[in-house]
């Protein structure tokens, strides 16, 4: 593999790790900064909202600049932002640093073609899932997030951000030295033409599906650490290897979703959403014991990321003929908006609703709502089961923990 592609992989790995690593560190951050678990969970929402805003805005703002210059600037923002996270003296500074770091996220993947025009497909594949399913964002979730959780448990949560800062420095150096400047870069289309994609109802519907779909996932996954420790009864040291199980499921789901989308895109969208609805709905029946909880986490990884390729393909197909770089960055923004929404809704359920065990029902409700596009009737039985299923158990997080029945 060319070293420039390796540099893109390192950047994607670091960015993916930064976004999700906090999920394995919520309890440590909460304790150290003297905030509630739900406040710590909003660090995920803050980052995701930064991506949602930054991806399309920076894609448009930098469209006339040399691609390598943009790539290096984004990696510099990423590295300095993680350094600020590691040094943050309080919650407010950590939140600000997370938002600044997030600005580099979405646009980084949009300029991956800087490696060389003839290797564009390889760059995209490697950054997101890799030819083997084990690089870029996949490796971040499979290896980076569990490693960050382990570092946080052993050496404090700040050590995870120090490690990602080092990855950023290495990636910046390799990108600066080995990534070539592209000669004769294509002149960007007029801004009016690029924004025309937003006038297409099917594109907007696809983006809405992504938002609501992944909101359902992150209602659960944001709070996976307290779920496993406070509901399942596992030790904090068990969280890191269980996150490996999620990452393995993610890798399988990525490959499976891509194969299904190649065969029948719309059927793949509906089928993967039904599968995810079933997994989310089963959470409260499986999260109570260690074995079934581990199985649930693995299936959640498979089901949630099996939806990625079909939904991404649907948006790009409906944006055909328009600027697909902007459409792709909008889809990344939609994914992260769903991430932010899910983390926030999950916190509301903990503080003001039926508690942690209800998280699967809450996520399933998001899935059912998002399924009201073409073919929504196929998902109505699952929406009904979400409303009727009993959501038992209540665990609320304030400054401390308390458990009470319904």
N, C-alpha and C positions, 0 to 999 in steps of 0.2 A: 504494500500500500504506500503511495507517495506520502512523504513526510508532511506536505501541506494538508492532505486529508486527515492525517493523524492530529494535526494542530486543530482542525475544525472539530474533530471528535473530542479532543481534550476540552475545548471551549464548551461544546454541547454537554459534555459530562458534568463540568463544573456548574453550568447554568441550571441543568436539571437537578443536580444535588442541592443547590442553594434553594430552589423553590420548595422542595419537598422535605428537606432534612429537618425542618422545624417540627414536623409532625412526630418525630421520634424524640423530641426534646421538650415538649410542652411542659411537662411537670418540673423539669430542672429549671427552665426559664421562669416559670411561675413562682417557684420557690426563691430563686436568686433575686429576681426583680420585684418581689412582693406584690404580684398581681394575681388575679384569678386565672383559672385554666381557660375560661372563655375569653378573657382579655388576651392571653397568650395566643389563643386560636385566631384572634383578629390579625396577628402578624402574618398569617397566611392570606387573609382577605386583603390586607394592605398591599402585599406583594402582587397578588393576582390582579388587583385593580390597577396597579402601576403598569403591569403588562398589557391589560385591556386597553388602557389609554395610550401607552407608549408605542405599542406595535403599529397601529395604523398611522399615528401622528408622525413618528420618526421615519416610517417607511416613506411617507409623502415628503417630509422635510428634507430627507437626505437623498432623494431620488436623482438629483443632478450631480452628486459628489462621486468621486472615484470610489469604487467598491472596497478596495483594500483600506483606504483611509477610514471609511465608515466602520469596517470590521475592527480595525485597531482601536478606534474611539470607543466602540461599544465594549470591547474587552477591557479597556482602561476603566470605564465606568463600572463594569462588573467587579473588577479587582478592588478598586478603591471602595466601592460599596460594601463588599464583604469585609474589608479591613475595618471599616467604620462599624459594622455589626459586631466584630470581635472586640472592639474597644468601647462599645456603647456603655455609658455609665448608668443608664436608666431606660425604662420602657419607651419613653417618648423618643429618645435618640435611636433606639433600636428600630422602632417603627419607621422613622424617617430614613434610616440607612437601608432598610428593606425596600422601601418604595424607590429610592434612588437606584439601588441595584437592579430592580425589576425593569427599569427603562431599557436596559440592554437586551432583554430577553427575546421579545418577539422579532425585532428587526434583525438580530444576529442570524436567525435561520433563513431570513429572506435574502441575505447577501451571501449565502454559502456558495453560490455559483462563481464567486470570485476566484476559486481555485484555478479554473480554466473552463471556458465554454464547453469544450468537448467532454468534460468530466462532471457536468452539472448534476446529472442523475446520480452518479456515485456519491457526490458530496451530500446531496439531500438524503439519500438512503443511509449513509454512514452517520450523519448527524442525528437522524431520528431513530432508526432502528438498526442500521448496519446490515451488511450482506448476510451476516450470521445471526442477526437478532440480538447482538450482545455489544453494541457500541452506542455512543451518543446518549440520547435520553433514556434508552432502555437500560444501558449499563448504570446510569445515574440512579434509577429506581431499583435495579437489581442489586447493585453493589454500593453505590455512593450513599444512599439514604441509610441502609443498615450500618455501614461503616461510620457514618456520622452519628447515629444513635449510640453506637458502641463507644466512640470517642467521648461523646457527651457524658455517658455514664462513668467512664473511667477517669476523665480529666476535666470535666466541666463542659457545659454547652458551648462556651466560647472556642474551645479547641476545634470544634467542627468547622467554625467559620475561618479560623486560622488555616486549616487544611485546605479549604476551598480557595482562600486567598492565594496560597502557594500554587494551586492549580492554575489560577488566573494569571499569575506572573509567568509561569512556564508557557502557557498557551499564547500569551501576548508575545513573548520572545520568539517562539517558533513561527508564529504568524508573520511577525515583522521580518524575519530572516528568509523564510522559505516560500511564503505565498507570493506569487508573481502579481505584478500590476497588469491588469487586462488592457490591452491596446485596442483602440477603436470600440470602446464600450457603446452599446446601443443607446441612442438618445431617448430619454423618457417621453412617454406620451403626454399630451396636454393634460393638465390636472382635471379638467372637466370630463375628459374621456375616462380617466382612472376612477373618478367618483361615480361614473355612470352605473357601475355594478351595483351600487346601493339602491338604485331605482327598480331592481328586479325583485318581485315578490318572492320568487322561489329561492333566491339567494338569502333574502332576509329570513325566510322560513327555515332554511338550513342552518343559519346562524343561531336562530332561536332554539332549534332542536339541540344544538351543541351546548348552549347556555344551560337550558333546563335539564338536559341529560346529565351533564357533569356536576351540576348542583346536587343531584341525587347521590352521586358517588362521593362527593367531598363532605356531605353531611355526615357520612360515616367515617371516611378515611382520615379526615382532619383530626379526629379525636380517637384514633386507633390505640394510642398509648394508654390513656385512661380507661378505654373500653377493656383492653386486655388485662390491665392490672387491677382495676376496681370492680369489674363485672365478672370476668373470667377467673380472676384470682391468681394470675401469673405474676412472677417477679419482674422487676424492671429489666433485669438482665436477659429475660426471655424475649423481650420486644424486638431486639435487633435481629436474631435469627428468624423470627416470624415475619419480619419485613422482607427478609430474603425470599420467603415463600411467596409473598405478594409480588415481588419483582420477577420471580420465575413465572408466575401466572401471567404477569404483564407481557413478558416476552412471548409466551405461547399465544396470548390473546392478540397481540400485534400481528403475528404471522397468520393466525386463523382468520382474523378480520380482513386482512389483505387478500387472502385466497377467496373468501366468500364474496368480497366486493368485486373482484375480477370477474366472477361468474354471473352474479345477478345483484347489481348495486342496491336497488330499492328493497329487494327481498332480504339482503344482508342487513340493511338499516333496521327493518322491522324485526327480523329474527334476533339480532344481537340485543335490541332493546328489550324484547320479551325475556331473553335469557337473563339480562341484568336485573329486570324487575323481579324475577323469581329469586335470584340470589339475594337482593336487598330485602325482599319480604321474608326470606328464611333466616335473616340475621338473628332475630330474637329467640329463635328456637335452637340456634347453634352456638351462640356466643357464651352460653353459661358454663360450658365444660371445655377443658383445654384441647382435647382432640378435635371436637367438632368446630371449635373456634379457629384452629389452624386450617382446617379444611375450608371453612368459610372465607378466611383471608385469601387463600390461594384461588378459590373460585371467583372472589371479587376482583382479583387482578386479571384473571382471564376474561371475565364477562365485561368489565368496564373498558378495557383497552381493545377488546374485539370490536367495539363500536367506533373506534377512532378512524380507521381507514374508510369504512363505508360513509361516515358522515363527512369526512374531508373530501372524498371523491364526489359526493353529491353537491357540495358547495362549488367545487371547481367545475363540475359539469354545467351547473346552472350559470356560472360566470363565464362560460365559453364565449370567446370573442372579445371579452373585456380584459382589463389588466388583472392577470391572475396572481401577480405578486401581492397586490393589494388585497385580493380575495383571500389569499393564503394567510396573510397577516391578520386579516379580520377574523378568520377562523381561529387563529391562535388567541386573539383577543377574546373571542366568544368562549373558548375553552377556559380561559383564566377568569372571565366574568362569572362563569359557572362555579369555578373554584371558590371565588370570593363569596358568592351567594350561598354556596353550600356551607362554608365555614361559619358564616354569620347565622344562618338558619339553625345550624347545629348548636351554636352557643345559646340561641334563644330557647331551643328545646331543653337544654340543660338547665338554664336559669329559671325559665318561666313555664316550661311544659312538662310532659311526663317523664323526662329524664333520658339517660343514655340508652336504655333498652328500646326506646321508641325511635331511635335513629334510623333503623331499617325501614320503618313505616314512613317516616318523613321523606327519606330518599326515594322510596317507591312512589310517593305522591308526586314528586318532581318528574319522575320518569313517565307516569301516566299522563300528566299535563302536557309534557313535551311530545308525547305520541300523537297529539291531535293535529297531525298533518295528514298527508295522504295515507290512507290505510289505517286511520286511528281506531277504527272499530275492532281491529284485531287485538288491540291492547286493552279494551275496555274491561274484560274480566279481571285483569290484574289491577286496574284502578279500583275496581269494586272491592277486591280482596284487601287492598291497602286501607280502605275506609272501614271495613268490617273487622279486620284482624285486631285482637286485643293487644295493646301495647303495655306490657306489664313492667313494673319496676321503675324506680325513680332515683336518680343519683344527681345531685346538684352540686355545683362547684361555686363557691364564693371565695372567701379568703381561705377556707378549708373545705372539708368534705363532710357531707351528711347524707344518710340514706333513709328513705321513708317509703312506705307503701303508697299505692295509688290513693 
